[in-house]
Amino acid sequence: MSTPARFPRTLLWQRLTSDELAEARDSGAMVVVPVGAIEQHGIHLPVETDARLSTVVSQLAAKRVSALPVLVAPSLPFGFSPHHVSHAGTISLRLDTYLAVLGDIAVSLTNSGFRRVLFVNGHGGNNAPLRAKVGELVTDGLPVGTVDYWVPGESAWIARLAGRLKRGGHACEQETALMLAIEAQDSEAVERIIASARDLPPRVIQPWIAPGHESDPITEAGAAWPPIFQADDCGYYGDPAAATRDNGLVLLDIIVERLANFFTAFAATPLRLGVSRDAAAPSISAPLIGA
C-alpha cells in the first residue's frame, strides 16, 4: 500500500522554505509553472491578463487536487509577444531568450529532484515555443510537459459562450469573462472592464487578415501566420462585449475543474523519457501516484 502524500502548509512555492520544498518533493509533489505574457489586451483589459489568468487558474486547480501535492511555482509573466509590440505596454522576450529561460527554469526544478514538472500556459503566442522546448527537454531526459490552461475544458466552456465567436481569441469574450470573475471583489476593476468593453463590436475575422478582406486561406488550410496587432488594430479578436461576470464564474469553474483533473492524470501516467536505443530497456518517467 502506497504512503499517502503529505501536503505542505501552502501550495505556493515562494512561500515555502527550502526544507519544506524538499519534504514536498520527497512526498511526490508535482510542480506547475504558470507562464503568460505582458501585452496589450485592447482598451478594456490590463496588459497582465495572460499572466494573471494562468497564475490564478493554476493556483485554483492545484487546490482541487487531492491525490498529491501540486506546488505552484512563481509565474513567468513575460512571454513571446512580438506580434503585439506595436501597442504600448507590451514586454516581449526574443525567441532565443524565451527558450533559454524556459530551459533554465526546467533544469532548476528537476535538479532540485522534482520528478514531474508542467508549464501551464496562458498566452497563445507561447504555445509553439513551449512545445518545441518541451520536445527538447523530454528527449534530453527532463520530465517536463506543457498545457494551455483553457484546453482541457475547451469542449465544455466553448458551449457556454454567448457571443459571435465560438472559440477563444484575444481579449475576447472568454478572457474578458474570466477577468471579470477573478476581479469580482474589485468593483472598480469590474466596472472599468464592463464600461470599456460595452460598445466593442464583434470581431470574427482573424487579426492577421488586412482590413476589408474577408477571405482567410490561413485558417482554412490550418496554416500558420502570427496574429499581428499593428498600431491601427483594435487590439482584440472575439466578442468581448458579450462577456459577463456570472458567465465568467461558470467558465472559470469549468476550466479549473478540468485542469485539476488533468494535473492528476498527468501525475499518474507513465511517460517515455529521454533517448533509449536498447529495445529491452526503454526509458520511462515513472508516475508520481498510482504506481
Residue pairs with C-beta under 8 A, 6 or more apart in sequence:
2 289
2 291
5 27
5 28
5 29
5 67
5 68
5 69
5 289
6 23
6 24
6 27
6 69
7 24
7 27
7 69
8 16
8 20
8 21
8 23
8 24
8 29
8 69
8 71
9 16
9 20
10 16
11 59
11 62
11 63
11 69
11 70
11 71
11 72
12 59
12 71
12 72
13 21
13 31
13 71
13 72
13 73
13 74
14 73
14 74
16 24
16 71
21 71
21 112
22 112
22 113
24 69
24 71
25 112
25 113
25 114
26 113
27 68
27 69
28 68
28 69
28 115
28 288
28 289
29 68
29 69
29 70
29 71
29 114
29 288
30 68
30 69
30 70
30 71
30 114
30 115
30 116
30 117
30 118
30 263
30 266
30 267
30 288
31 70
31 71
31 72
31 73
31 109
31 114
31 116
31 117
31 118
32 58
32 62
32 70
32 71
32 72
32 73
32 117
32 118
32 119
32 120
32 263
33 73
33 75
33 76
33 105
33 109
33 117
33 118
33 119
33 120
34 51
34 54
34 55
34 57
34 58
34 72
34 73
34 75
34 76
34 120
34 122
35 54
35 75
35 76
35 79
35 102
35 119
35 120
35 121
35 122
35 123
35 126
35 130
36 48
36 49
36 50
36 51
36 52
36 53
36 54
36 55
36 75
36 76
36 77
36 79
36 121
36 122
36 123
36 126
37 50
37 51
37 77
37 78
37 79
37 80
37 81
37 84
37 92
37 122
37 123
37 125
37 126
38 47
38 48
38 50
38 51
38 77
38 78
38 79
38 81
38 89
38 90
38 91
39 47
39 50
39 79
39 81
39 84
39 87
39 89
39 90
39 91
39 92
39 123
40 47
40 84
40 87
40 88
40 89
40 90
40 229
40 235
41 47
41 49
41 50
41 170
41 171
41 175
41 235
41 236
42 171
42 196
42 197
42 200
42 234
42 235
42 236
42 240
43 196
43 200
43 235
44 171
44 176
44 192
44 193
44 196
44 197
44 200
44 236
44 240
45 171
45 175
45 176
45 179
45 193
45 240
46 52
46 179
47 89
47 90
47 91
48 77
49 171
49 175
49 179
50 79
50 122
50 123
51 75
51 77
51 79
51 122
51 123
52 122
52 179
52 182
53 122
53 149
53 175
53 178
53 179
53 182
54 75
54 120
54 121
54 122
54 123
54 149
55 72
55 75
55 122
56 182
57 120
57 122
57 149
57 252
57 255
57 256
57 259
58 72
58 75
58 120
58 149
58 259
59 72
60 252
60 256
61 70
61 149
61 256
61 257
61 259
61 260
61 263
62 70
62 71
62 72
62 260
62 263
64 256
64 257
64 260
65 260
65 263
65 264
67 264
67 267
67 268
67 289
67 290
68 264
68 267
68 288
68 289
70 263
70 267
73 105
73 109
76 101
76 102
76 105
78 91
78 92
78 93
78 98
79 92
79 93
79 98
79 123
79 125
79 126
80 92
80 93
80 95
80 98
80 123
80 125
80 126
80 129
81 90
81 91
81 92
81 93
81 123
81 125
82 92
82 94
82 125
82 226
83 125
83 226
83 227
83 228
83 229
84 90
84 92
84 125
84 229
85 92
86 228
86 229
86 230
86 231
86 233
87 229
87 231
87 233
87 235
93 101
95 129
98 126
98 129
99 129
99 132
99 133
102 119
102 129
102 130
102 133
103 133
103 136
103 137
106 117
106 133
106 137
106 142
106 144
107 142
109 117
109 144
110 117
110 142
110 143
110 144
115 143
115 285
115 286
115 288
116 143
116 145
116 266
116 267
116 285
116 288
117 142
117 143
117 144
117 145
118 144
118 145
118 146
118 147
118 263
118 266
119 130
119 134
119 144
119 145
119 146
119 147
120 146
120 147
120 149
120 259
121 127
121 130
121 146
121 147
121 148
121 149
122 148
122 149
124 148
124 168
124 170
124 227
125 226
127 148
130 146
131 146
134 144
134 145
134 146
137 144
138 144
138 145
138 273
138 274
139 274
139 275
140 274
141 273
141 274
141 275
141 283
142 273
143 271
143 273
143 285
145 266
145 271
147 259
147 262
147 266
149 255
149 259
150 157
150 168
150 174
150 255
152 255
152 258
152 259
152 261
152 262
153 254
153 255
153 257
153 258
153 259
154 168
156 254
156 258
157 174
157 250
157 251
157 254
157 255
158 166
158 167
158 168
160 247
160 250
160 251
160 254
161 173
161 174
161 239
161 242
162 173
162 242
162 244
162 247
163 172
163 173
163 202
163 238
163 239
163 240
163 241
163 242
163 243
164 202
164 204
164 239
164 242
165 172
165 173
165 202
165 203
165 204
165 237
165 238
165 239
168 174
168 175
168 238
169 175
169 203
169 236
169 237
169 238
170 207
170 227
170 229
170 235
170 236
170 237
170 238
171 235
171 236
171 237
171 238
171 240
172 236
172 237
172 238
172 239
172 240
173 238
173 239
173 240
173 242
173 243
174 238
174 243
174 251
175 238
175 240
176 193
176 197
176 240
176 243
176 248
177 243
177 244
177 245
177 247
177 248
177 251
178 248
178 251
178 252
178 255
179 193
179 248
180 190
180 193
180 194
180 243
180 244
180 245
180 248
181 245
181 248
181 249
181 251
181 252
182 248
182 252
183 189
183 190
183 193
184 190
184 245
184 249
190 245
197 240
197 241
197 243
198 241
199 241
200 234
200 236
200 240
200 241
201 241
202 238
202 239
202 241
202 242
203 234
203 236
203 237
203 238
203 239
204 238
204 239
205 214
205 216
206 216
206 218
206 219
206 227
206 237
207 227
207 228
207 229
207 233
207 237
208 218
208 225
208 226
208 227
208 228
209 215
209 216
209 218
211 232
217 223
218 224
218 225
227 237
229 235
264 289
267 287
267 288
267 289
268 287
268 288
268 289
268 290
269 287
270 284
270 285
270 286
270 287
270 291
271 284
271 285
272 282
272 283
272 284
272 285
273 283
273 284
273 285
274 283
275 283
276 282
276 283
